[in-house]
Amino acid sequence: MSPADRLKTLLAGSDMLVLPGCYDALSAKLIERGGFPAAFMGGFAVASTRLGLPDTGLISYGEMLDQGRSVCGAVSIPVIGDGDTGFGNAVNVKHTVRGYHQAGFACVMIEDQVMPKRCGHTAGKEVVGRDEALLRVKAAVDARQEGADILIMARTDARANHGLEEAIARCEAFSRLGADITFLEAPRSQDEMRAYCEKVPGYKMANLVEHGKTPLLPARELQSLGYKIAIYPLTLLNASIGAMQNALSCLQQGMPDPGLMDFKKLREIVGFDAYDAELDRYLSVVNPE
């Protein structure tokens, strides 16, 4: 099955999909080892780890694509990729969708922010007019219909400056255009989340950022509202930064962090054991006992 087909199978099932956010191949492998059915590679986490910069449109299409190839190549679970605004006009959007498909993503997210875009849970966001937003989604859907085997997630950030009704109207229009999944970013209450789910058909995704604008509801409650996917885009990044800061603090005090995993476990996680086992298999063919 292709990555897109594997994601379609998950969407057709009865389970709520809880997807942690990854930012490199190792974090994606940890998500797969943890038993999660899929992962989400977001722009915030990749910009932070690859560039050490904020998610304000500073990371390029090429950098996101390169990171995506590494992420998708490291795991067998489907990965949803953040395609930002599509990096230009409608033709650029189609190019982005094709590129994300070739990189191995199961789904690409296209949003309606003005470029340079910003993290959806920060201030200062602006969105393009509804017509341009629909044009981006139409181009993305066209790329899928013209052979890119990838799902399309259509996102709106219109709630921030234009209100919930406009955001819902955009999601309804995205669904009519053929988007496989819609994503209304940063609803501010459970009532707003319910209104979105009740009025917009199809699969819907909730973006759960710790201490962000959207209520952190349990997965079962999100499913009862009508969501199919819950992503936690910054949980692993947040945890890793905290762990690294703690380890650095221990080193400043002259001692390594006693809570770190042992070297044997680290070797196993990054793949030394699998590498050595495969090498031994080849060597046994050349030099049989």
C-alpha positions in Angstrom: 0.0 0.0 0.0 1.1 3.5 -0.7 1.5 6.0 2.3 -1.8 7.6 1.1 -3.6 4.3 1.0 -2.4 3.4 4.5 -3.7 6.7 5.8 -7.0 6.2 4.1 -7.3 2.9 5.8 -6.7 4.5 9.2 -9.2 7.2 8.5 -11.9 4.7 7.5 -11.4 2.8 10.8 -13.3 3.5 14.0 -10.4 4.7 16.1 -9.5 8.3 16.9 -6.1 9.0 15.4 -3.7 10.5 17.9 -0.6 11.7 16.1 2.5 13.1 17.8 4.6 15.7 15.9 8.0 14.7 14.6 10.8 17.0 13.3 13.5 14.6 12.1 14.0 10.9 11.3 14.8 9.9 14.9 11.7 11.5 16.4 9.6 9.8 13.7 11.2 6.5 14.5 10.4 7.0 18.2 6.8 7.7 17.3 6.6 4.5 15.3 8.3 2.5 18.1 5.7 4.0 20.5 2.9 2.3 18.6 1.3 5.4 17.0 -0.4 4.7 13.7 0.9 7.8 11.9 2.9 11.1 12.5 2.7 14.8 11.7 5.8 16.8 10.5 5.0 20.4 11.3 6.8 23.6 10.2 7.2 25.0 13.7 9.2 21.9 14.9 11.3 21.7 11.7 12.1 25.4 11.6 13.1 25.2 15.3 15.4 22.2 15.0 16.8 22.6 11.5 17.3 26.3 11.5 17.0 27.4 15.2 14.5 29.9 14.0 10.8 30.6 14.6 7.9 29.4 12.4 7.5 32.7 10.5 8.0 31.7 6.9 11.8 31.5 7.2 12.1 27.9 6.3 11.9 27.1 2.5 10.1 24.6 0.4 13.4 22.8 -0.4 14.4 22.6 3.3 11.0 21.2 4.3 11.1 18.7 1.4 14.6 17.5 2.3 13.5 17.0 6.0 10.4 15.2 4.8 12.4 12.7 2.7 14.5 11.8 5.8 11.4 11.5 8.0 9.3 9.5 5.6 12.2 7.3 4.6 12.9 6.3 8.3 9.4 4.9 9.1 6.7 2.7 7.6 3.8 4.6 9.2 2.1 7.3 7.1 3.3 10.9 7.7 1.3 14.1 7.3 3.5 17.0 6.1 3.0 20.7 6.6 3.0 22.4 3.2 2.5 25.9 4.6 0.9 28.2 2.1 2.0 26.0 -0.9 5.0 28.5 -1.2 3.4 30.7 -3.9 0.5 30.9 -6.3 -1.8 28.1 -7.5 1.0 26.7 -9.8 3.4 26.7 -6.9 0.8 24.8 -4.8 0.6 22.1 -7.4 4.4 21.8 -7.4 4.5 21.6 -3.7 1.8 18.8 -3.6 3.7 16.8 -6.2 7.0 17.3 -4.3 5.5 16.1 -1.0 4.1 13.1 -2.7 7.5 12.2 -4.2 9.1 12.7 -0.8 6.9 10.0 0.6 4.2 11.9 2.6 0.7 10.4 2.9 -0.9 13.8 3.2 0.0 17.5 2.7 -1.5 20.4 4.6 -2.1 23.6 2.6 -3.2 26.8 4.5 -4.7 30.2 3.8 -2.3 32.5 5.6 -0.5 35.4 3.9 3.1 34.6 3.2 5.2 34.8 5.3 3.0 32.7 7.5 3.2 32.3 11.3 2.5 29.5 13.8 -1.2 29.2 14.2 -1.2 29.8 17.9 0.7 33.1 17.8 -0.4 36.7 17.3 0.0 38.6 14.0 -1.5 36.1 11.6 -3.2 37.3 8.4 -5.1 35.3 5.8 -5.6 35.8 2.1 -9.1 36.5 0.7 -11.5 33.6 0.5 -11.2 33.3 -3.3 -7.4 32.9 -3.1 -7.8 30.4 -0.3 -10.1 28.3 -2.4 -7.8 28.6 -5.4 -4.9 27.1 -3.4 -7.1 24.2 -2.3 -8.4 23.7 -5.9 -4.8 23.6 -7.2 -3.8 21.0 -4.5 -6.8 18.8 -5.3 -6.0 19.1 -9.0 -2.5 17.9 -8.3 -3.9 14.9 -6.5 -6.3 14.2 -9.3 -3.6 14.5 -11.9 -1.5 11.7 -10.4 0.0 12.8 -7.0 -1.0 9.9 -4.7 -1.4 12.0 -1.6 -4.3 13.3 0.5 -5.0 17.0 0.8 -5.6 18.6 4.2 -7.0 22.2 3.8 -6.4 24.5 6.7 -7.8 27.9 7.6 -6.5 30.4 10.1 -9.4 32.8 9.5 -10.8 32.4 13.1 -8.1 34.7 14.4 -9.1 37.9 12.5 -12.4 37.1 10.7 -14.3 35.1 13.3 -15.6 31.6 13.6 -18.3 31.8 10.9 -15.8 32.8 8.2 -13.5 30.0 9.2 -16.3 27.5 9.1 -17.5 28.8 5.7 -14.0 28.3 4.3 -13.8 24.8 5.6 -17.2 24.0 4.1 -15.9 25.3 0.8 -12.6 23.3 1.1 -14.6 20.2 1.6 -16.8 20.9 -1.5 -13.7 21.4 -3.6 -12.5 17.9 -2.7 -10.2 18.3 0.3 -9.8 15.0 2.1 -9.4 16.5 5.6 -10.2 20.0 6.9 -8.5 21.8 9.7 -9.9 24.9 11.4 -6.9 26.3 13.3 -7.1 27.6 16.9 -10.8 27.4 17.9 -11.0 29.0 21.4 -13.6 26.9 23.2 -15.3 23.6 23.2 -18.4 25.2 21.8 -16.4 26.5 18.8 -15.0 23.1 18.2 -18.4 21.5 18.3 -19.8 24.1 15.9 -17.1 23.4 13.4 -17.5 19.7 13.6 -21.3 19.9 13.3 -21.3 22.2 10.2 -18.4 20.8 8.2 -18.6 17.4 6.6 -15.7 14.9 6.2 -12.7 14.2 8.3 -11.5 17.0 10.7 -8.3 17.5 12.6 -7.7 19.2 15.9 -4.3 20.8 16.6 -3.4 20.5 20.3 -0.6 22.8 21.4 0.3 22.8 25.1 -0.7 26.2 26.6 -2.0 27.2 23.2 -5.4 28.7 22.2 -7.4 25.5 21.8 -8.7 23.5 24.8 -6.6 20.3 25.4 -9.5 17.8 25.4 -9.0 14.1 25.8 -9.1 12.1 22.6 -12.4 10.4 23.5 -14.0 13.8 23.9 -12.6 15.1 20.7 -14.0 12.1 18.9 -17.4 12.6 20.4 -17.3 16.2 19.1 -16.7 14.9 15.5 -12.9 15.0 15.1 -11.0 12.1 13.5 -7.4 13.3 14.0 -5.7 14.9 17.0 -2.2 16.1 16.5 0.3 17.1 19.2 2.8 19.0 17.0 5.1 20.3 19.7 5.0 17.8 22.5 8.2 15.9 21.6 10.0 19.1 20.8 8.9 20.6 24.1 10.0 17.5 26.0 13.4 17.3 24.2 14.2 20.9 24.9 13.4 20.5 28.5 15.5 17.3 28.7 18.5 18.9 26.9 18.4 21.9 29.2 18.4 19.7 32.3 21.3 17.6 30.9 23.3 20.8 30.2 22.5 22.1 33.7 23.9 18.8 35.2 27.1 19.1 33.1 27.5 22.7 34.3 27.5 21.4 37.8 30.2 18.8 36.9 28.1 15.7 36.6 26.2 14.0 33.8 22.4 13.7 34.1 21.8 10.5 36.1 18.5 10.0 34.4 19.9 9.5 30.9 19.4 6.1 29.2 22.4 3.7 29.1 24.5 3.6 26.0 23.4 0.1 25.1 19.8 1.3 24.8 20.8 4.4 22.9 22.7 2.2 20.4 19.7 0.0 19.9 17.3 2.9 19.3 19.4 4.6 16.7 19.9 1.4 14.8 23.3 0.0 15.6 22.0 -3.5 16.6 20.0 -3.8 13.4 22.9 -2.6 11.3 25.3 -5.1 12.9 22.9 -7.9 12.5 22.5 -7.2 8.8 26.2 -6.8 8.3 26.8 -10.2 10.1 24.3 -11.8 7.7 26.3 -10.6 4.7 29.6 -11.6 6.2 28.3 -15.1 6.9 27.6 -15.5 3.2 31.1 -14.5 2.2 32.9 -16.3 5.1 30.7 -19.2 6.2 31.8 -21.1 9.2 
